[in-house]
Amino acid sequence: MERGRAAHTLEAYRRDLGRYAGALQARGRTDIGQVTTQDVAEFLAGLREGDSEHPPLAASSAGRAVVAVRGLHAFAAAAGMAGDDPARFVRPPAAPKRLPKAISVPDVERLIAASAAGPAALRDRALLELLYGTGARISEAVGLDVDDLQLSGDSRSAQMPAAVRLSGKGGRQRLVPVGSYAREAVEAYLIRARPALAAASGRARAATALFLNARGGRLTRQGAWGVLRNAAARAGLEEVSPHVLRHSFATHLLDGGADVRVVQELLGHASVTTTQVYTLVTVDKLREVYAAAHPRALA
């Protein structure tokens, strides 16, 4: 909490530490000062192997658990609850470097065009346009309030562009430009659909939320996932998630010539290293184009 971690991260750490406490209890460790480096290392090995109650964890999930355990022992040592920190020598497993998935621009257009019919159609289209048009995380999109929008500007103007204020990980906020397609979709939703959805709720709190559900409350992450999943099914697309739209946003920007540091700011990455994984995607595309177009590219 002191570090400003997201609520979902805190809940994951609670689960990880609960499992760690159970593992220590099974080994007869009743005091945190009794824990050894071997205990921590074997806990990590157990995460990767799984047991009768838990399936094996991927390297990324096991790494998160080790980070939580290391944080616990570092705190215990600093607070005088233990003589030393037995976890400091245990490193999280290295996750395989996987290229982020992205779909093509025509597939994005098919997805957005496949928004459902009926009263929620304008909301669904506005949500999909905003996710792809700003690269927002799903939690950032459903957490938006109407006051976070600045749509009076011109998307083509450098002086006062249309923009949205997104609240990312660690409470960091950023202002992201909103393109004309997303702006028009959001404006249509605000004028023609949101008032009817808001009327279904008597709660004042829901009145501030941008995206509302059929009962007039704030649209949840699960609800937004459902919107995307249903649109993908109608468009005949597989394995499309909110993060795939975020990856597509970044990849298409880089393909269009955007600087990686600009993309970093738009995505809200704390380090450019995180953003640079997208450059691997565009390099692969350059190789494909070169191999197909250059007369001496292939032997």
C-alpha positions in Angstrom: 0.0 0.0 0.0 2.9 2.4 0.8 4.3 1.8 -2.7 0.9 2.5 -4.3 0.4 -0.9 -5.8 -2.9 -1.7 -7.5 -5.7 -3.4 -5.5 -5.4 -6.5 -7.7 -1.7 -6.7 -7.0 -2.3 -6.4 -3.2 -4.8 -9.2 -3.4 -2.4 -11.4 -5.3 0.3 -10.8 -2.7 -2.1 -11.7 0.0 -2.8 -15.1 -1.7 0.9 -15.7 -2.3 1.8 -15.0 1.3 -1.1 -17.1 2.6 0.3 -20.0 0.6 3.8 -19.3 1.8 2.6 -19.3 5.4 0.9 -22.7 4.9 4.1 -24.1 3.4 6.2 -22.9 6.4 3.7 -24.3 8.8 4.0 -27.7 7.1 7.8 -27.5 7.6 7.4 -26.7 11.3 8.4 -23.1 11.0 6.5 -21.2 13.7 8.6 -18.1 13.8 9.8 -16.0 10.9 13.3 -16.0 12.4 13.5 -19.7 11.9 13.1 -19.6 8.1 16.2 -20.5 6.1 17.2 -19.8 2.5 16.6 -23.5 1.7 13.0 -23.1 2.9 12.4 -20.2 0.5 14.1 -22.0 -2.4 12.0 -25.1 -1.9 8.9 -23.0 -1.7 9.8 -21.6 -5.1 10.4 -25.1 -6.5 7.1 -26.2 -5.1 5.3 -23.4 -6.9 6.8 -24.4 -10.2 6.1 -28.1 -9.7 2.6 -27.8 -8.1 1.0 -30.3 -5.7 -2.3 -32.0 -5.0 -4.0 -28.7 -4.2 -2.3 -26.3 -6.6 -1.4 -26.6 -10.3 2.2 -25.7 -11.4 2.6 -21.9 -11.7 4.1 -20.2 -14.7 7.4 -18.4 -14.3 5.7 -15.0 -14.1 3.2 -16.1 -11.4 5.9 -17.9 -9.4 8.1 -14.8 -9.7 5.4 -12.6 -8.3 5.1 -14.9 -5.3 8.8 -14.7 -4.7 8.7 -11.0 -4.9 6.0 -11.0 -2.1 8.1 -13.4 0.0 11.3 -11.3 -0.4 9.3 -8.2 0.6 8.1 -10.0 3.7 11.5 -11.1 4.8 13.1 -7.8 4.0 10.5 -6.1 6.2 10.9 -8.6 9.0 14.7 -8.1 9.0 14.4 -4.3 9.0 11.8 -4.4 11.8 14.0 -6.6 14.0 11.6 -9.6 13.7 14.4 -11.7 12.3 18.1 -11.7 12.5 18.8 -11.8 8.8 17.0 -12.0 5.4 17.0 -15.6 4.2 15.2 -14.7 0.9 17.7 -12.2 -0.4 19.7 -14.8 -2.3 16.6 -16.4 -3.9 15.9 -15.0 -7.3 12.6 -15.2 -9.1 12.5 -17.5 -12.1 13.2 -15.9 -15.4 10.1 -15.6 -17.5 10.4 -16.5 -21.2 10.5 -13.5 -23.4 7.2 -13.6 -25.4 6.3 -11.1 -28.0 3.1 -9.3 -27.3 0.2 -10.4 -29.5 -1.3 -7.8 -31.8 -4.1 -7.9 -34.4 -4.0 -6.2 -37.8 -5.8 -2.8 -38.4 -8.5 -4.5 -40.6 -9.2 -7.0 -37.7 -9.5 -4.1 -35.3 -12.0 -2.4 -37.6 -14.0 -5.7 -37.9 -14.0 -6.0 -34.1 -15.2 -2.5 -33.5 -17.9 -2.8 -36.2 -19.2 -6.0 -34.5 -20.5 -4.1 -31.5 -23.8 -5.5 -30.3 -27.2 -4.1 -31.4 -29.6 -2.6 -28.9 -29.3 0.1 -26.2 -25.8 -0.9 -25.2 -24.4 -0.8 -28.7 -23.2 2.8 -28.5 -21.5 2.1 -25.1 -19.8 -1.0 -26.4 -18.5 0.8 -29.5 -17.3 3.8 -27.4 -15.5 1.3 -25.1 -13.8 -0.5 -27.9 -12.8 2.7 -29.7 -11.4 4.1 -26.5 -9.4 0.9 -25.6 -7.8 0.8 -29.0 -7.5 4.6 -29.6 -5.7 5.3 -26.3 -4.0 2.0 -25.4 -5.8 2.1 -22.0 -5.7 -0.9 -19.7 -9.1 -2.4 -19.0 -9.0 -1.3 -15.4 -8.2 2.3 -16.5 -11.1 2.3 -19.0 -13.8 1.1 -16.6 -12.4 3.4 -13.9 -13.0 6.5 -16.0 -15.3 9.2 -14.8 -17.1 11.6 -17.1 -14.9 14.4 -15.7 -11.8 12.6 -17.0 -12.8 13.4 -20.6 -11.6 16.5 -22.4 -13.5 16.2 -25.7 -14.0 19.8 -26.6 -10.6 20.1 -28.3 -9.8 19.1 -31.8 -8.0 15.8 -32.3 -6.0 17.5 -35.1 -5.0 20.5 -33.1 -1.7 20.8 -31.2 -3.0 23.6 -29.0 -6.1 21.9 -27.5 -6.4 18.3 -28.6 -9.2 16.0 -27.3 -7.8 13.9 -24.5 -8.6 11.6 -21.6 -6.9 11.4 -18.2 -6.0 7.8 -17.3 -5.1 6.6 -13.8 -2.5 3.8 -14.2 -0.5 1.5 -11.9 0.7 3.1 -8.7 -1.8 5.9 -9.0 0.2 7.5 -11.8 -1.9 9.7 -14.1 -1.3 10.5 -17.7 -3.1 12.6 -20.3 -3.6 10.7 -23.6 -4.8 12.2 -26.8 -8.2 10.9 -28.2 -8.5 10.4 -31.9 -11.5 11.5 -33.9 -13.0 8.0 -34.1 -12.9 7.4 -30.4 -14.1 11.0 -29.7 -17.1 10.7 -32.0 -18.0 7.3 -30.5 -17.8 8.5 -26.9 -19.8 11.7 -27.7 -22.5 9.6 -29.4 -22.7 7.3 -26.3 -22.8 10.3 -23.9 -25.6 12.0 -25.8 -27.7 9.1 -27.0 -27.2 6.2 -24.6 -25.7 7.0 -21.3 -28.6 9.1 -20.0 -30.9 6.1 -20.4 -28.5 3.8 -18.6 -27.9 6.3 -15.8 -31.7 6.6 -15.2 -31.8 2.9 -14.2 -29.8 3.8 -11.1 -30.7 6.0 -8.2 -27.2 5.9 -6.8 -25.3 9.2 -7.1 -22.0 7.5 -7.2 -22.8 5.7 -10.5 -23.6 9.1 -12.0 -19.9 10.0 -12.2 -18.8 6.8 -14.0 -18.3 7.1 -17.8 -19.2 3.5 -18.7 -22.4 2.2 -17.1 -24.0 -1.2 -17.1 -27.7 -2.1 -17.7 -28.5 -1.3 -14.0 -27.0 2.1 -14.1 -23.9 1.1 -12.1 -20.3 1.4 -13.1 -19.3 -1.2 -15.8 -17.0 -3.8 -14.2 -13.8 -5.4 -15.6 -15.8 -8.5 -16.1 -18.5 -6.6 -17.9 -16.0 -4.9 -20.2 -14.4 -8.3 -20.9 -17.8 -9.6 -21.9 -18.3 -6.7 -24.3 -15.0 -7.5 -26.0 -15.5 -11.3 -26.0 -18.9 -11.0 -27.6 -17.7 -8.5 -30.3 -14.7 -10.8 -31.1 -17.1 -13.8 -31.5 -19.3 -11.9 -33.9 -16.3 -10.7 -35.8 -14.9 -14.2 -36.0 -11.7 -13.3 -34.1 -10.0 -15.6 -31.6 -7.8 -14.8 -28.6 -8.7 -11.2 -28.4 -8.4 -9.6 -25.0 -8.2 -6.0 -23.7 -4.4 -6.4 -23.5 -4.3 -7.5 -27.2 -5.9 -4.1 -28.1 -3.3 -2.4 -26.0 -0.5 -4.3 -27.8 -2.1 -3.5 -31.1 -2.3 0.2 -30.2 1.5 0.2 -29.4 2.5 -1.9 -32.4 0.5 0.1 -34.9 2.0 3.4 -33.5 5.6 2.1 -33.9 4.7 0.7 -37.4 3.6 4.2 -38.3 6.9 5.7 -37.2 6.2 6.8 -33.6 9.2 7.2 -31.3 9.4 4.4 -28.6 9.6 7.0 -25.8 6.4 8.6 -27.0 4.7 5.2 -27.0 6.1 4.7 -23.4 4.4 7.8 -22.2 1.1 7.0 -23.9 1.1 3.5 -22.4 2.1 4.7 -18.9 5.2 2.5 -18.6 7.5 3.5 -15.8 10.5 2.2 -17.8 11.2 2.3 -21.6 12.6 -1.2 -21.2 9.0 -2.5 -20.9 8.0 -0.6 -24.1 11.0 -1.8 -26.1 9.5 -5.3 -26.4 7.2 -3.9 -29.1 10.1 -3.0 -31.2 10.8 -6.7 -31.6 7.4 -7.0 -33.3 8.1 -4.2 -35.8 11.6 -5.6 -36.6 10.0 -8.9 -37.5 7.6 -7.1 -39.8 10.5 -5.2 -41.4 12.3 -8.5 -42.1 9.1 -9.9 -43.7 8.8 -6.9 -46.0 12.5 -7.0 -46.9 12.3 -10.7 -47.7 9.3 -10.2 -49.9 10.4 -7.1 -51.7 14.2 -7.1 -52.2 15.4 -9.0 -55.2 18.5 -10.3 -53.4 16.8 -10.9 -50.0 16.5 -14.7 -50.6 19.2 -17.0 -51.8 
